[in-house]
Amino acid sequence: MVASAKTQAKQQSANGEPARKLSGFKAGRKQEFDVVVPPADLSVREIHDAIPKQYFKRIMWKGFAYVARDIVQSVATIAAMYYGGLPIIDAVDTLNITVASVVVRLVLWNVFWFVQGLNWTGLWVMAHECGHQSFSESKTVNDAVGWVLHSFLLVPYHSWRITHGNHHKHTNHLTKDTVFIPDQKTEVLKEAVTESPIVSMFFMLVMVTIGWPAYLLFNVAGQTYDRRTNHFEPSSPLFRPTDASDVVFSDIGCGAVFAGVVLAITQFGISNVFCWYLAPYFWTNFWLVLITYLQHSDIRVPHYNAEEWTFVRGALATVDRNFGPALNWWLHHINDSHVIHHMFSQMPFYHAIEVTRKHARGIFGDLYLSSDRTIMADLWESWLECRYLIPTDGVAVYRK
């Protein structure tokens, strides 16, 4: 069972009131990792009042400017490949050197897919902003832009907006959160759950390649329900009856794009559609799953039952990951300003990163979780260490 003793660690509250006592726990099979739990009475209002008001303003022209940036980058990447990459491939092919042709073709296409995947992940993030109504003050504008962008990437905009909103309302609640639900055991295992490095790498690859469509289509990694669950049926237990029209409208958007992909295959062939659309689409899914997994899977992150959970505790049970200046910029800082985003989801990302840099540590102290390590180091540790938890503990921490 999780250690129940209280530490005497001190934490100043957001508004400068006297320090509160925090709960201290140990995670891991050998209980070698510290987990700090926020005071139950720490409120959103206290945190809100510690942040300058200008950071909560939503600016429509900025939202459209960032969408335009991503679209321009996407078009420029296509142009670079079409007018630069393809002629190089053709020129090398004329040399009749098979190895050289294969190598050049693989290198250029993979560079294109990687860069375009980042461009489209940027668009995905902007649609995510729309779903949180942080794109602009207008719900009509937010939903229109979000529906177009997410439909292009085969994401049911409203359907995911609804379930993602529920995730934000119940982050790390053991029975109400909607995604990355950890494995749960009734007691501490006597032997560690182990996998060979090759097996671990295989399952990580499965997660980042098909994890996203598996979640949308089959609710993989979500809560368990007593019937079929997905993001496309209005009658799915993920939705209320009043959500039906939004779910159908989302299906129409995805259906139209899917039909366009099928039509393109009949006109231009599967290889062309794969190279220009499907491969970047899978790279986008890769970044989406990687980012969200690392935000919510960390040995330092606790989960809570109904008695122990509070909104602030859930919002602080997330991790900011620094991917480096280039990727942080490309991904609109969705990876390194996630704690503030969970606390105030209507705050635009360009303000959330400023609040993170200037105020997060001062407000949260040791409650603020972040990492400056490499992506692979963080992924490997989380995969190996975050194996299961025991829900009866109230405040449940990961066991290896």
WOHUVEN-V775563 format. One record per residue. RES is the residue in three letters. OMEGA is omega in radians with two decimals (* if undefined). Layout:
# WOHUVEN-V775563
res | omega
RES | OMEGA
RES | OMEGA
This chain:
# WOHUVEN-V775563
res | omega
MET | 3.12
VAL | 3.09
ALA | -3.06
SER | -3.09
ALA | 3.12
LYS | 3.06
THR | 3.11
GLN | 3.12
ALA | -3.09
LYS | -3.14
GLN | 3.10
GLN | 3.12
SER | -3.00
ALA | -3.08
ASN | 3.04
GLY | 3.11
GLU | -3.13
PRO | -3.08
ALA | 3.09
ARG | 3.04
LYS | 3.09
LEU | 3.05
SER | 3.13
GLY | -3.14
PHE | 3.10
LYS | -3.14
ALA | 3.13
GLY | -3.10
ARG | 3.12
LYS | 3.12
GLN | -3.10
GLU | -3.10
PHE | 3.13
ASP | 3.05
VAL | -3.12
VAL | -3.10
VAL | -3.13
PRO | 3.03
PRO | -3.08
ALA | -3.08
ASP | 3.05
LEU | -2.99
SER | 3.06
VAL | -3.13
ARG | 3.11
GLU | -3.12
ILE | 3.12
HIS | -3.09
ASP | 3.13
ALA | -3.09
ILE | 3.10
PRO | -3.01
LYS | -3.07
GLN | -3.11
TYR | -3.14
PHE | -3.09
LYS | 3.10
ARG | -3.01
ILE | -3.03
MET | -3.06
TRP | 3.09
LYS | 3.10
GLY | 3.13
PHE | 3.12
ALA | 3.13
TYR | 3.04
VAL | 3.11
ALA | 3.11
ARG | -3.12
ASP | 3.13
ILE | 3.11
VAL | 3.11
GLN | -3.14
SER | 3.13
VAL | 3.14
ALA | 3.12
THR | 3.07
ILE | -3.14
ALA | -3.13
ALA | 3.14
MET | -3.06
TYR | -3.06
TYR | 3.12
GLY | -3.07
GLY | -3.11
LEU | 3.06
PRO | 3.09
ILE | 3.11
ILE | 3.13
ASP | -3.13
ALA | 3.12
VAL | 3.12
ASP | -3.12
THR | 3.12
LEU | -3.14
ASN | 3.06
ILE | -2.97
THR | -3.09
VAL | -3.14
ALA | 3.14
SER | -3.12
VAL | -3.10
VAL | -3.12
VAL | 3.14
ARG | -3.13
LEU | -3.10
VAL | -3.07
LEU | 3.14
TRP | -3.13
ASN | 3.04
VAL | 3.11
PHE | -3.11
TRP | -3.12
PHE | -3.11
VAL | -3.14
GLN | 3.07
GLY | 3.08
LEU | 3.10
ASN | -3.10
TRP | 3.01
THR | 3.03
GLY | 3.07
LEU | 3.11
TRP | 3.14
VAL | 3.12
MET | 3.04
ALA | 3.06
HIS | 3.05
GLU | 3.12
CYS | -3.13
GLY | 3.10
HIS | -3.10
GLN | 3.10
SER | 3.14
PHE | -3.13
SER | 3.10
GLU | -3.06
SER | 3.09
LYS | 3.13
THR | 3.11
VAL | -3.13
ASN | -3.07
ASP | 3.12
ALA | -3.13
VAL | -3.14
GLY | 3.14
TRP | -3.14
VAL | -3.07
LEU | -3.12
HIS | 3.10
SER | 3.09
PHE | -3.12
LEU | 3.08
LEU | 3.06
VAL | 3.09
PRO | -2.92
TYR | -3.07
HIS | -3.13
SER | 3.14
TRP | 3.08
ARG | -3.11
ILE | -3.10
THR | 3.11
HIS | 3.06
GLY | 3.09
ASN | 3.05
HIS | 3.13
HIS | -3.13
LYS | -3.04
HIS | -3.08
THR | 3.10
ASN | 2.93
HIS | -2.97
LEU | -3.08
THR | -3.08
LYS | 3.07
ASP | -2.98
THR | -3.05
VAL | -3.09
PHE | 3.07
ILE | -3.06
PRO | 3.02
ASP | -3.09
GLN | 3.13
LYS | -3.13
THR | 3.13
GLU | 3.12
VAL | 3.13
LEU | 3.13
LYS | 3.11
GLU | 3.12
ALA | 3.02
VAL | -3.02
THR | 3.02
GLU | 3.03
SER | 3.11
PRO | -3.13
ILE | 3.12
VAL | 3.12
SER | 3.13
MET | 3.13
PHE | -3.10
PHE | 3.03
MET | 3.11
LEU | 3.09
VAL | -3.11
MET | -3.03
VAL | 3.13
THR | -3.09
ILE | -3.10
GLY | -3.10
TRP | 3.09
PRO | 3.10
ALA | 3.10
TYR | -3.13
LEU | -3.03
LEU | -3.00
PHE | 3.12
ASN | 3.09
VAL | -3.12
ALA | 3.08
GLY | 3.08
GLN | 3.12
THR | 3.09
TYR | -3.07
ASP | 3.12
ARG | -3.12
ARG | -3.06
THR | 3.07
ASN | -3.08
HIS | -3.05
PHE | 3.13
GLU | 3.10
PRO | -3.12
SER | 3.13
SER | 3.13
PRO | 3.07
LEU | -2.99
PHE | 2.99
ARG | 3.10
PRO | -3.13
THR | 3.13
ASP | -2.96
ALA | -3.09
SER | 3.10
ASP | 3.12
VAL | 3.13
VAL | 3.13
PHE | 3.07
SER | 3.12
ASP | 3.12
ILE | 3.12
GLY | 3.13
CYS | -3.14
GLY | 3.14
ALA | 3.13
VAL | 3.12
PHE | 3.09
ALA | 3.10
GLY | 3.10
VAL | 3.13
VAL | 3.11
LEU | 3.12
ALA | 3.11
ILE | 3.13
THR | -3.09
GLN | -3.00
PHE | 3.12
GLY | -3.08
ILE | -3.09
SER | 3.11
ASN | -3.14
VAL | 3.08
PHE | -3.07
CYS | -3.01
TRP | -3.11
TYR | -2.98
LEU | -3.14
ALA | 3.03
PRO | 3.09
TYR | 3.12
PHE | 3.05
TRP | 3.09
THR | 3.09
ASN | 3.11
PHE | -3.10
TRP | -3.14
LEU | -3.10
VAL | 3.14
LEU | -3.11
ILE | -3.07
THR | 3.09
TYR | -3.11
LEU | 3.09
GLN | -2.98
HIS | 3.14
SER | -3.12
ASP | -3.09
ILE | -3.13
ARG | -3.03
VAL | 3.08
PRO | 2.96
HIS | -2.99
TYR | 2.96
ASN | -3.03
ALA | -3.09
GLU | -3.04
GLU | -3.02
TRP | 2.89
THR | -3.13
PHE | -3.11
VAL | 3.10
ARG | 3.12
GLY | -3.12
ALA | 3.13
LEU | 3.10
ALA | 3.09
THR | -3.02
VAL | 2.99
ASP | -3.12
ARG | 3.11
ASN | 3.14
PHE | -3.06
GLY | -3.02
PRO | -3.06
ALA | -3.11
LEU | 3.09
ASN | 3.14
TRP | -3.09
TRP | -3.05
LEU | 3.13
HIS | 3.04
HIS | 3.10
ILE | -3.09
ASN | -3.03
ASP | 3.01
SER | -2.97
HIS | -3.13
VAL | 3.10
ILE | 3.11
HIS | 3.13
HIS | 3.13
MET | -3.09
PHE | -2.98
SER | 3.09
GLN | 3.07
MET | 3.14
PRO | -3.06
PHE | -3.10
TYR | 3.00
HIS | -3.10
ALA | -3.13
ILE | 3.08
GLU | 3.09
VAL | 3.12
THR | -3.08
ARG | -3.00
LYS | -2.95
HIS | -2.95
ALA | -3.08
ARG | 3.10
GLY | -3.13
ILE | -2.96
PHE | -3.09
GLY | -3.12
ASP | 3.10
LEU | -3.10
TYR | -3.11
LEU | 3.13
SER | 3.09
SER | 3.07
ASP | -3.13
ARG | 3.12
THR | 3.12
ILE | -3.08
MET | 3.13
ALA | 3.12
ASP | -3.13
LEU | -3.09
TRP | 3.14
GLU | -3.12
SER | -3.12
TRP | -3.09
LEU | -3.00
GLU | -3.05
CYS | -2.99
ARG | -3.11
TYR | 3.04
LEU | -3.09
ILE | -2.99
PRO | -3.13
THR | -3.12
ASP | -3.10
GLY | 2.92
VAL | -3.03
ALA | 3.13
VAL | -3.08
TYR | 3.01
ARG | 3.13
LYS | *
